Amino acid sequence: MNPGSWVNSAFLSYAVCRGTIAFIWFYHGLVPKLLYPHEDELAMSMAIGLSRAGAEKAATIGGMLEIAFAIAVLAFWRQRWPLLFTIAAMVGLLGFVVMFQPVLVGAAFNPVTTNIAVMALALVGLHLQRVLDAADAASFS
């Protein structure tokens, strides 16, 4: 890869995908779970039988795990598993919402649009990772 062309390259697109996914994991772990536990977050946990205190603890643990995963998305930059895990998590978390708090899918800012957008970014990131791997392999041959 020509070092001067990185701005117009798959590398920039890949970096935007990875960085955005990491930001989303980080933000969703920090703001609605740790800093300002959101009632919707707590209601989902209480819908499966947790007390309010249990839901708050679950939000704290979930927030810390999401922040840790945001770091993993960046730390394991050229590995596929963080993107594959992101896709699986978005499907699983969306299914959880549909089963236990279906009213949230009708909200103005809802998990359907967010999760599908994150899945799309992860899929694009996986594709771009293949492109970058092929370019790296070609430059060494």
C-alpha positions as CSV (number, residue, x, y, z in Angstrom):
1,M,0.0,0.0,0.0
2,N,1.3,3.4,-0.9
3,P,1.8,5.3,2.4
4,G,0.7,8.6,0.9
5,S,-2.6,7.1,-0.2
6,W,-4.0,6.0,3.1
7,V,-6.5,8.8,3.3
8,N,-8.3,7.4,0.2
9,S,-7.8,3.8,1.1
10,A,-9.5,0.8,2.6
11,F,-7.4,1.5,5.7
12,L,-9.3,4.7,6.5
13,S,-12.6,3.1,6.0
14,Y,-11.6,0.2,8.2
15,A,-10.3,2.6,10.9
16,V,-13.7,4.5,10.8
17,C,-15.6,1.2,11.2
18,R,-13.5,-0.1,14.0
19,G,-13.3,3.3,15.8
20,T,-17.1,3.9,15.5
21,I,-17.9,0.4,16.8
22,A,-15.5,0.9,19.7
23,F,-17.1,4.3,20.4
24,I,-20.6,2.9,20.4
25,W,-19.6,0.1,22.8
26,F,-17.8,2.6,25.1
27,Y,-20.7,5.2,25.0
28,H,-23.4,2.6,25.7
29,G,-21.4,1.2,28.6
30,L,-20.6,4.5,30.1
31,V,-23.5,6.8,29.7
32,P,-26.8,4.8,30.1
33,K,-25.3,2.2,32.4
34,L,-22.6,3.7,34.6
35,L,-23.0,7.5,34.6
36,Y,-26.8,7.8,34.3
37,P,-28.4,4.4,34.6
38,H,-31.4,4.7,32.2
39,E,-34.8,3.6,33.2
40,D,-35.1,1.5,30.0
41,E,-31.9,-0.3,30.9
42,L,-33.1,-1.1,34.4
43,A,-36.6,-2.1,33.2
44,M,-35.1,-4.7,30.9
45,S,-33.3,-6.3,33.8
46,M,-36.3,-6.1,36.0
47,A,-38.4,-7.7,33.3
48,I,-36.4,-10.9,33.8
49,G,-37.0,-10.9,37.5
50,L,-34.2,-8.8,39.0
51,S,-35.0,-6.3,41.8
52,R,-34.2,-2.6,41.2
53,A,-30.9,-3.1,43.2
54,G,-30.1,-6.2,41.1
55,A,-30.9,-4.3,37.9
56,E,-28.6,-1.4,39.0
57,K,-25.8,-3.9,39.7
58,A,-26.4,-5.6,36.3
59,A,-26.2,-2.2,34.6
60,T,-22.9,-1.5,36.3
61,I,-21.5,-4.9,35.4
62,G,-22.8,-4.6,31.8
63,G,-21.4,-1.1,31.5
64,M,-17.9,-2.2,32.6
65,L,-18.1,-5.2,30.2
66,E,-19.1,-2.9,27.3
67,I,-16.2,-0.5,28.0
68,A,-13.8,-3.4,28.2
69,F,-15.1,-4.7,24.9
70,A,-14.7,-1.3,23.3
71,I,-11.0,-1.5,24.3
72,A,-10.8,-5.0,22.9
73,V,-12.2,-3.8,19.5
74,L,-9.2,-1.5,19.3
75,A,-6.6,-3.6,21.0
76,F,-7.3,-6.6,18.7
77,W,-7.2,-4.3,15.6
78,R,-6.6,-6.9,12.9
79,Q,-8.4,-9.8,14.5
80,R,-11.9,-10.8,13.3
81,W,-13.4,-12.1,16.5
82,P,-14.3,-8.6,17.9
83,L,-16.3,-7.8,14.8
84,L,-17.9,-11.3,14.8
85,F,-18.8,-11.0,18.5
86,T,-20.3,-7.5,17.8
87,I,-22.6,-9.0,15.2
88,A,-23.6,-11.8,17.5
89,A,-24.1,-9.5,20.4
90,M,-26.3,-7.1,18.4
91,V,-28.5,-10.0,17.3
92,G,-28.7,-11.4,20.8
93,L,-29.3,-8.0,22.5
94,L,-32.0,-7.1,20.0
95,G,-33.7,-10.5,20.6
96,F,-33.6,-9.8,24.3
97,V,-35.3,-6.4,23.9
98,V,-38.0,-7.9,21.6
99,M,-38.7,-10.7,24.1
100,F,-38.6,-8.7,27.3
101,Q,-39.3,-5.0,26.5
102,P,-41.0,-5.0,23.0
103,V,-42.3,-1.5,23.6
104,L,-38.7,-0.2,23.1
105,V,-38.7,-1.2,19.4
106,G,-41.3,1.5,18.8
107,A,-39.4,4.3,20.4
108,A,-37.9,7.2,18.4
109,F,-34.4,6.1,19.2
110,N,-34.6,2.4,19.4
111,P,-32.4,-0.7,19.4
112,V,-33.6,-1.9,16.0
113,T,-31.9,0.9,14.1
114,T,-28.9,1.1,16.4
115,N,-28.2,-2.6,16.4
116,I,-28.7,-2.9,12.6
117,A,-26.3,0.0,12.0
118,V,-23.7,-1.5,14.3
119,M,-24.0,-4.9,12.5
120,A,-23.6,-3.2,9.2
121,L,-20.4,-1.4,10.3
122,A,-19.1,-4.7,11.6
123,L,-19.8,-6.5,8.3
124,V,-18.1,-3.7,6.4
125,G,-15.2,-3.9,8.8
126,L,-14.9,-7.7,8.1
127,H,-14.9,-7.1,4.4
128,L,-12.3,-4.3,4.6
129,Q,-10.2,-6.5,6.8
130,R,-10.1,-9.1,4.0
131,V,-9.2,-6.4,1.5
132,L,-6.4,-5.1,3.7
133,D,-5.1,-8.7,4.3
134,A,-5.1,-9.3,0.6
135,A,-3.2,-6.0,-0.1
136,D,-0.7,-6.9,2.6
137,A,-0.2,-10.4,1.1
138,A,0.3,-8.9,-2.4
139,S,2.8,-6.4,-1.2
140,F,5.0,-9.2,0.2
141,S,4.9,-11.4,-2.9
